[in-house]
Structure formats: structure tokens, C-alpha cells
Amino acid sequence: MQGPSERGASGRLADWDRFADLRRFAVPTLVIGARYDTMDPAYREATSRQLQSGKYLYLPEGSHLAMYDDQQRYFDGLATFLKGVE
């Protein structure tokens, strides 16, 4: 659902993939990827490129809780994104 996962999916979600539909979203969206996150940062970046107004923020010292372990980059990136949204 948010990229490949070591946990996998089964049942009705086994083949569920909405990646191609992301092109339909026009709302400004910040997608955040972090080096130590379990969600693949490269997939997160690809997700941002699918969105019409997607932006990507990479946090080299971050994990899934990057707002704590890469705080400065996280909040600087978030503030920059929000200032750029009309």
C-alpha cells in the first residue's frame, strides 16, 4: 500500500495497487522518505513523481519517526513546502 513490504499482503489486498492513480491527484503533496525507514525511500520518491504537485523530502538521518531523529531537516523541509503552497 505504501510500496513493497517485507510483511506482504494477502486476501483482497494481495494485488491492490493504486500507484498509477496517483497522477490524478492535483493537490500539493509532500512525500517524505528516510534512510532508516522500513518504507523504501526510492519508492517514496517515485510516489512523489507520480503526483501532479508532488514534492519529495529525503531525510538521511531519519527513520519512520524522522520528526524526532532528523528534526532539523524534517521541519525545515516541511516549512519550505508549506510556504510554497498557495
PEGI-V904945 format. One record per residue. N is the residue number from 1. OMEGA is omega in whole degrees, 0 to 359 (* if undefined). Layout:
n=N omega=OMEGA
n=N omega=OMEGA
This chain:
n=1 omega=175
n=2 omega=180
n=3 omega=180
n=4 omega=182
n=5 omega=176
n=6 omega=180
n=7 omega=178
n=8 omega=178
n=9 omega=179
n=10 omega=179
n=11 omega=183
n=12 omega=182
n=13 omega=185
n=14 omega=182
n=15 omega=183
n=16 omega=182
n=17 omega=181
n=18 omega=185
n=19 omega=182
n=20 omega=181
n=21 omega=181
n=22 omega=179
n=23 omega=181
n=24 omega=183
n=25 omega=181
n=26 omega=182
n=27 omega=177
n=28 omega=185
n=29 omega=175
n=30 omega=177
n=31 omega=185
n=32 omega=175
n=33 omega=181
n=34 omega=185
n=35 omega=186
n=36 omega=178
n=37 omega=176
n=38 omega=175
n=39 omega=185
n=40 omega=180
n=41 omega=179
n=42 omega=177
n=43 omega=178
n=44 omega=178
n=45 omega=177
n=46 omega=177
n=47 omega=181
n=48 omega=180
n=49 omega=178
n=50 omega=183
n=51 omega=181
n=52 omega=181
n=53 omega=182
n=54 omega=174
n=55 omega=181
n=56 omega=176
n=57 omega=178
n=58 omega=181
n=59 omega=187
n=60 omega=178
n=61 omega=186
n=62 omega=173
n=63 omega=178
n=64 omega=177
n=65 omega=185
n=66 omega=178
n=67 omega=176
n=68 omega=188
n=69 omega=170
n=70 omega=190
n=71 omega=186
n=72 omega=179
n=73 omega=180
n=74 omega=185
n=75 omega=174
n=76 omega=180
n=77 omega=178
n=78 omega=180
n=79 omega=178
n=80 omega=179
n=81 omega=183
n=82 omega=178
n=83 omega=181
n=84 omega=180
n=85 omega=181
n=86 omega=*
